[in-house]
């Protein structure tokens, strides 16, 4: 319900969604370095749950308003932050000097011109949901408040600004811990750092903030007291999930956010019909898509924009990145598949590596300790043991023997190998590219092939074996004689 606090009349939430969001600008503060991160990178560029922190925030905000109503305030490493999110179509404002949160909001004034209300949030809060942001904006729109603040209750509020209320439940002031009395420190309700202002009140009073603090900065939290002194109402909007409002200040908090985001992804996939064994150990990025009845083993990582079909199996500790798996594909444990496509019924691993546009046609199989780079295997082709195939095209039903390699690089240029359908490549064959192996031909085990092999031919590229009887005994006698000479006196 919207009727939670004084000054909020009855309104219907769907009306709010349809109307007031069009009049709302959302300012995302992303200008700080984040010194407690102990990093040379801007805080919002750090990653959790498969995305940069600022990307998570934008994903939630873009569900609420269109990109032209979003202003990202940048400062530290502005070019890198703006480059990362520019394709979302959002607007930018620069905070030229790091002079506090109030100063950062001032920088966005021109970019929010025409908005009736301005929501302000931080770019380092990756767990925020669109629904929470809608509720915040809706409460301000349905009230006479100059500002509505998201608050939450913590068992241990140490380090956070405390919310002081008047007898009617309105916010009087935000008191930072270092300035709080013992009685105020006992308050469990804290400022979560999410605001929605009536635009007229915000721009009328924001320049009254003074940098009269140890840091010499303009704090946005001071605006609450300023608004109250001007006779305007500031309301709290308590939120019962404090975890969602978590801001990132340390690497430990970054890891905690990553865990929560990964849990959300795993839960969504399991509800869609995916089996995830030991989901707390699995890493899945947000843009991954997985079909029903697929099973993901413990400690697997599925990253980037990977797409996995139905009834697949991804084994324990396998790593997939930007991989495309059609239905009924098996990737066995400890295999790595990056930027590769596996068609229906293909099998990979264990301990295999596919990379750089590797492609397996239906039913193709790659076994243990086999590496494919920029190589395609035709339907039913097999490379089951200890092979390297680079820049190769392998036809259907080809057998690649254990230890086979394509010598594709001459030190300057990569060269292709073409193996036609139903060829048989014996163990430990060395195929020196560029070379073509004809249809239904055979390459003898241990051969070094430097010339094309015609269809249906047997190719042997090894020296004739020579046996030397008695060689070992002769060598022993020679070694003994050498030893006696070395030990004899001069």
C-alpha positions, 0 to 999 in steps of 0.5 A: 500500500502507498498509505504508510506515512503521513501526507501520502494519500490513496493512489493506485500503483498502476497509475503511478507506473504509467504516469509519474515515471514519465516525469522522473529523472534518475541520477546515478552517482558514479564519480568516486574512486572508492578508496576503501576498495584499495584499487586503482580502478573506479569503484563502479567498474569492479565486477560482481555477478558477471557485470560491472557494478554500474551495469547492474544498477543500470539494468534495474533503472532501465526497467523503470524509465527510458535511457533518456531520463537517466543521468550518470554522474562521472568523475574519477576515470570518467572516460572508462565509465562512460565508455562502458555504458554509453551504448545504453543510451543514457546521458552523462554529467561530469563532476569536475572535482570530487567535492561530495555527493551534494556537489555531484547531484548539482552537476546533473541539474541541467541534464534533468531539466523539465523533470518533476521529480529526481531520484538519486542513487549510487552506482555501487549498489548492484542488488537494487531491484526495479520494483524497489525503485518504482516504490520509492518514486511512487511514494514521492509522487503520491505524497506532498513530500519534498523528498522520500528516502529509502531506509532500512533496519540493521541489527548492527548499524555501525558506520551508517547515518541514523534516521531521526524522526519526529513524533509523526514519523517524518524524517527530521535529520540524518545524523552521521555516526561520528556526530551522533550521541549515544542515544542516537547511535542506538537507533537501528534505522539507517539511511540506505542512500536512495532518494526521490526529490520533488525537483523544484524543492531539490534545486531550490535548496541544494545550494544551501548545503555547506562544506562545513565538515572535516572533508570540506565536501557538500553532503547530500544528506545535509539536504534533509535538515535544510528541507525540514528547516524550510518547512518541507516534509521528508518521509521515510520508506522503510525497506525490509530487505537490507541486503538488497540495499547493500553498497560496495565499499570493500572487496569483502562486500564485493564478494558478498554481492557476487554471491547473492547475484549468482544465487539469484541467477541459479534460482531463476534457472532452476525454476525454469527447469535446469538442474544445478548440482551444488548451486552454491559452487556454480558460477553463471553469468547473467546473460547465459541461457540454459534449456530445460532438463540440462544438468550443471555439475558442481563448480562449473563456470558458464560465462559471457553470452553462452547459450545451452540447449535442452537435455545437455550435461555440463560436468564438474569444473567445466568452463564455458564462455561464449559457447553455443551448445545445441540440445543433447550435448555433453561437456565432461568434467574439467573441459574448457569451451570458449567461443565454440559451437557444439551441435546436437549430440556432440561430446567433449572431454573430459579435460578437453579444450575448444577455443577460437571458433571451434565447431563440432557437427552433430555427433562429433566427439572430442576426448581427453586432452584434445585441443581444437583451435579454429577447427571444425569436426564434421558429423560423427568425426572423432578425436578422442585422445591427446591431439591438437587440431588447429586451423583444420577442417575435418570431414564427417566420420573421420578418425583422428588417432591419439597424439595427432597434431596439425603443424599450422604455424610456420613462425609467420603465418597460420596454414590450414589443414583439410581432412576429407570425409571418412579418412583415418589418421593413425596415432602420432601423425604429424600433418604439416600445413598447408596439406589436404588429406583425401576422402577415405584415405589412410595416414599411417601411425607415426607419419610426418605428412608434408604433401597432399594425400589423394583420396583412397590412398595410404600415406606413410611418412616415416623412415624405414626401421633399422635393427642393429644386433649386438649394439647394446653389448658393444656399447657396454664394452666401449663405455668400460674401456673409456672408464679404465682409461680415465682412471689409469695414472699418467 
